[in-house]
């Protein structure tokens, strides 16, 4: 496995665990656990630290971990991946609102059927988090869409799950003017996505659907994997 400082990691926007380089990070209701998995057969717990209350999600990007609670988004400096260090808290985000981020921007969905948060909007928000803005995100654009949930991106394309309404493919070349260029439908409700190299892993109610995203703007369905029945 590569070094964490050179990897954006892999995980869904609604996940409670993620991998970055040689390290596995797991959150529960109030702690962050860090494991060394360079030898998967003998994973080693390196650290466990209290974060806050009602921790629900974690998303890695480069030297940051974004950890969501019901009161905000904790930002951890992960430049030393063995021992992440709390950098601050961004009050603009809630854990029940899925979020992913790149170097300069965070992408957040809100939906009005979110029972945990009691949301009133159905919208994709994009925030500027460059430099010091990471602790005081600045809203640069909003895009209405039906029941947006989990999301992920590759290059300048953002994939947004919308439950029964399908999967939106959004051009974010201009972060101030995101544009829906395609909607994929015909599957069970879309819940979350993980873009991984040229593969888009979509979690639907009932299993997984895999897409080829070698052309990110035009996902091509490869296969569907149904959940096993007991």
C-alpha positions as CSV (number, residue, x, y, z in Angstrom):
1,X,0.0,0.0,0.0
2,X,1.1,3.6,-0.6
3,X,1.8,6.3,1.9
4,X,-1.2,8.1,3.2
5,X,0.1,11.5,2.4
6,X,-0.1,10.6,-1.3
7,X,-3.6,9.0,-1.3
8,X,-7.0,10.5,-1.1
9,X,-8.3,7.2,0.4
10,X,-11.4,5.3,-0.4
11,X,-14.8,5.5,1.3
12,X,-18.4,6.5,0.8
13,X,-19.7,9.9,1.9
14,X,-21.9,8.2,4.5
15,X,-19.2,5.8,5.8
16,X,-18.0,5.2,9.4
17,X,-14.7,3.8,8.3
18,X,-12.2,4.6,5.6
19,X,-8.7,3.6,4.4
20,X,-5.9,6.0,3.6
21,X,-2.6,4.5,2.6
22,X,-1.5,1.9,5.2
23,X,-4.1,3.0,7.7
24,X,-7.7,2.2,8.6
25,X,-9.7,4.9,10.4
26,X,-12.9,3.9,12.3
27,X,-15.3,6.2,14.1
28,X,-18.0,5.3,16.6
29,X,-20.3,7.5,18.6
30,X,-17.5,9.5,20.2
31,X,-14.0,8.1,19.2
32,X,-11.6,7.9,16.3
33,X,-9.5,4.7,16.1
34,X,-6.4,4.4,13.9
35,X,-5.1,1.0,12.8
36,X,-1.9,0.1,10.9
37,X,-3.0,-2.3,8.2
38,X,0.3,-2.6,6.3
39,X,0.1,-6.3,7.2
40,X,-3.6,-7.0,7.0
41,X,-3.2,-10.3,8.8
42,X,-1.9,-8.5,11.9
43,X,-3.7,-5.1,12.0
44,X,-2.4,-3.0,14.9
45,X,-4.4,-0.4,16.9
46,X,-2.1,2.7,17.0
47,X,-4.4,5.2,18.7
48,X,-7.8,5.9,20.0
49,X,-9.0,9.4,20.9
50,X,-12.1,11.1,21.9
51,X,-13.6,13.4,19.2
52,X,-17.0,14.6,20.5
53,X,-20.5,13.3,20.7
54,X,-22.7,11.6,18.1
55,X,-20.0,11.0,15.6
56,X,-21.4,9.4,12.5
57,X,-19.2,9.8,9.3
58,X,-15.6,10.1,8.2
59,X,-14.1,11.1,4.8
60,X,-10.4,11.4,4.0
61,X,-8.7,13.7,1.6
62,X,-4.9,14.1,1.3
63,X,-3.7,15.3,4.7
64,X,-7.1,15.8,6.2
65,X,-9.8,13.7,7.8
66,X,-13.3,15.2,7.9
67,X,-15.3,13.6,10.8
68,X,-19.0,14.4,11.1
69,X,-21.0,14.8,14.2
70,X,-24.6,16.0,14.7
71,X,-23.3,19.4,15.6
72,X,-20.6,20.0,13.0
73,X,-17.7,18.7,11.0
74,X,-14.4,18.0,12.8
75,X,-11.3,18.6,10.7
76,X,-8.2,16.5,11.6
77,X,-4.7,17.1,10.4
78,X,-3.5,13.7,9.1
79,X,0.0,14.7,7.9
80,X,1.2,12.2,10.6
81,X,-1.2,9.4,9.6
82,X,-0.4,7.3,12.7
83,X,-1.7,10.0,15.0
84,X,-4.3,12.3,13.5
85,X,-4.5,15.7,15.3
86,X,-7.6,17.8,15.8
87,X,-7.3,21.0,13.8
88,X,-10.7,22.5,14.4
89,X,-14.4,22.3,13.8
90,X,-16.5,23.5,10.9
91,X,-19.9,24.3,12.2
92,X,-21.4,24.7,8.7
93,X,-21.7,20.9,8.2
94,X,-23.7,18.2,9.9
95,X,-22.8,14.5,9.9
96,X,-26.2,13.5,8.6
97,X,-25.5,15.7,5.5
98,X,-23.1,13.6,3.3
99,X,-19.9,15.4,2.4
100,X,-16.9,14.8,0.2
101,X,-14.0,17.2,-0.4
102,X,-11.0,18.0,-2.5
103,X,-8.1,20.4,-2.0
104,X,-10.2,23.6,-2.3
105,X,-13.9,22.7,-2.0
106,X,-16.4,20.6,0.0
107,X,-19.5,19.2,-1.5
108,X,-22.5,18.6,0.8
109,X,-26.1,17.3,0.2
110,X,-29.2,18.2,2.2
111,X,-32.5,16.5,1.8
112,X,-35.9,17.1,3.5
113,X,-36.6,13.4,4.2
114,X,-33.5,13.1,6.4
115,X,-35.2,11.9,9.6
116,X,-32.1,12.2,11.7
117,X,-31.6,15.9,10.9
118,X,-35.1,17.0,10.1
119,X,-33.9,18.8,6.9
120,X,-36.1,21.3,5.0
121,X,-34.1,21.5,1.7
122,X,-33.2,19.3,-1.2
123,X,-29.9,20.8,-2.4
124,X,-26.3,20.3,-3.3
125,X,-24.1,22.9,-1.7
126,X,-20.5,23.7,-2.6
127,X,-18.2,25.4,-0.1
128,X,-14.8,27.0,-0.5
129,X,-12.5,25.5,2.1
130,X,-9.1,26.8,0.8
131,X,-6.6,27.6,3.5
132,X,-8.1,29.1,6.6
133,X,-11.6,28.6,5.1
134,X,-11.4,24.9,6.0
135,X,-12.7,26.0,9.5
136,X,-15.1,28.6,8.2
137,X,-16.4,27.2,4.9
138,X,-17.8,29.8,2.4
139,X,-20.8,28.8,0.3
140,X,-20.1,29.4,-3.4
141,X,-23.1,27.7,-5.1
142,X,-26.2,25.7,-4.6
143,X,-28.0,23.3,-6.9
144,X,-31.5,22.0,-6.2
145,X,-32.2,18.3,-6.9
146,X,-34.7,15.7,-5.6
147,X,-33.6,14.0,-2.3
148,X,-29.8,14.2,-2.8
149,X,-27.9,11.7,-0.6
150,X,-24.5,10.1,-1.0
151,X,-22.0,11.6,-3.4
152,X,-18.5,11.2,-4.8
153,X,-16.3,12.8,-7.6
154,X,-13.7,12.1,-10.2
155,X,-11.9,15.0,-11.9
156,X,-14.5,17.6,-12.6
157,X,-17.5,15.3,-12.4
158,X,-19.6,14.8,-9.3
159,X,-21.9,11.9,-8.8
160,X,-24.9,12.5,-6.6
161,X,-27.3,9.8,-5.4
162,X,-31.0,10.8,-5.3
163,X,-32.8,7.7,-4.1
164,X,-35.6,6.7,-6.4
165,X,-34.9,9.7,-8.6
166,X,-31.7,8.1,-9.8
167,X,-28.0,9.2,-10.0
168,X,-27.1,12.7,-11.1
169,X,-23.9,13.3,-13.1
170,X,-22.8,16.9,-12.4
171,X,-20.2,19.0,-14.2
172,X,-18.3,21.0,-11.5
173,X,-15.6,22.5,-13.8
174,X,-16.9,25.8,-12.6
175,X,-17.7,25.3,-8.9
176,X,-19.8,28.5,-8.9
177,X,-22.1,27.1,-11.6
178,X,-22.5,23.3,-11.3
179,X,-24.6,21.7,-14.1
180,X,-26.4,18.4,-14.3
181,X,-25.3,16.8,-17.6
182,X,-26.9,13.3,-17.2
183,X,-29.3,11.4,-14.9
184,X,-29.0,7.6,-14.6
185,X,-32.2,5.8,-13.6
186,X,-33.8,2.4,-13.9
187,X,-32.2,0.9,-10.8
188,X,-33.3,0.5,-7.2
189,X,-32.9,3.7,-5.1
190,X,-29.3,5.0,-5.2
191,X,-27.8,5.5,-1.7
192,X,-24.1,6.1,-1.9
193,X,-21.1,6.0,-4.3
194,X,-17.4,5.4,-4.3
195,X,-15.3,6.4,-7.3
196,X,-12.2,4.2,-7.4
197,X,-9.9,4.8,-10.4
198,X,-12.0,4.1,-13.5
199,X,-14.7,2.3,-11.5
200,X,-17.8,3.8,-9.9
201,X,-19.2,1.6,-7.2
202,X,-22.8,2.6,-6.5
203,X,-24.7,1.3,-3.5
204,X,-28.3,0.7,-4.2
205,X,-31.1,-0.7,-2.0
206,X,-30.6,-4.4,-2.8
207,X,-26.9,-4.5,-3.8
208,X,-24.3,-2.8,-5.9
209,X,-24.1,-1.5,-9.5
210,X,-20.7,-1.0,-11.0
211,X,-20.0,1.6,-13.8
212,X,-17.0,2.2,-16.0
213,X,-16.0,5.9,-15.6
214,X,-12.9,6.0,-17.8
215,X,-14.9,8.8,-19.3
216,X,-16.2,10.4,-16.1
217,X,-19.0,12.3,-17.7
218,X,-20.5,9.2,-19.3
219,X,-20.7,6.3,-16.8
220,X,-21.2,2.9,-18.6
221,X,-22.9,0.1,-16.6
222,X,-20.7,-3.0,-16.2
223,X,-22.6,-5.2,-13.8
224,X,-25.1,-5.5,-10.9
225,X,-24.4,-7.5,-7.8
226,X,-27.4,-8.4,-5.7
227,X,-27.3,-8.7,-2.0
228,X,-27.4,-12.4,-1.0
229,X,-30.7,-13.7,0.4
230,X,-30.6,-15.6,3.7
